[in-house]
Amino acid sequence: MPAVDAKQNLAELERPALEDALEARGYDRFRARQIFQWIYRRGVIDAEAMTDLSRELRARLAADFALPSPTVMHRDQSTDGTQKFLLRLGDGRTIEAVFIPDTPSMTFCISTQVGCAMACAFCLTGKMGLVRNLTAGEIVGQVRALVDATAMRNVRFNIVLMGMGEPLHNYDETMKALRILADAHGFNISPRRITLSTVGLLPALEKLAREPVMPNLAISLHAPTDLQRGELVPINRKYGVDEIIEACKRFPLKRRSRITFEYVLLAGVNDRPEDARRLARLLAGVKSKVNLIPLNAAAGIPFERPSDEVVSRFAEILAERHLTVAVRKSRGRDIRAACGQLIVEGQKRSAGQHLAVTM
Ligand code: SAH
């Protein structure tokens, strides 16, 4: 048996790379298709269980390759059906991912980093700072783990990159993950069913505009002026509102698709009628839809959620100006699985306590 680290990590290989790796070790290239089907379509992670391969081949594969997968450490279920998962990675770090059923589609919300460097003023993950980037295999691994845990194999689902982290701050691994997810022999998830949410890191956004595999785009805008946005989203001091909007106008959109603009409403900060009117002017001429997200308040977040009346009035002003607008219903609030509430609190617990809650 070779040492564990002599094994190649299957989770990190796109199919063409797997074909090359197989060939280099003397296997037939077409085995990559079979392996992808086993891993992503059927959820089999143990080469010994890949029963359409010869016994000898299975043994060789098991010796040559490994497939590390995130493990579910803890799982919370909300009264509305939303489930939050605490997943443990190979190095012991933990991340969170969320399953949101019946919206009406099934959606997995996954992370792209452990923590986040963006430090948005109202976001709990931002308080952690960046711990590290996830690898493509870890990003896809969340989908593998959640499909298993929620029995969603052979069910269509959407993916939103709205968990922990800033996807465009981990560009290469995120794009690689999207290619693995899209592989026709694997999950076969069309990029149309994936939404990438970003604060708008301009150079990366422009690079994204040239990608062959293009997800739907959501921009975390949150304020219509640089003065306001700079306070909430610190990176705005580098890439300002007008530059982001210009980049959005240039962004190649598929027919009938639009860019989503997320706008977290904070009482007395960015929720005035005047802010709504400014936002409407800013987005005139952009193929947009606005997603208003009343703040999910939590201890440590120095803002409050506006009243329902204020939220409705804000939405009406946008609608009157012919913008498409939705108010995001907050899901999973009782288990803190709602937007921006992903922060690994479990680190405070011991491993033993974790096990106790899992079982
Ligand atoms: N970094 C990316 C994706 C992760 S955050 C981004 O910023 O888009 C996903 C969304 O949740 C973002 O729009 C973010 O601004 C929002 N969010 C963060 N904290 C929140 C909170 N406390 N209440 C409501 N939405 C929040």
Residues whose N, C-alpha, C, O or C-beta is under 5 A from the ligand:
A	BS01	SAH	F122 C123 L124 L161 M162 G163 G165 E166 P167 S197 T198 V199 S220 E262 V264 I293 P294 L295 N296 C339 G340
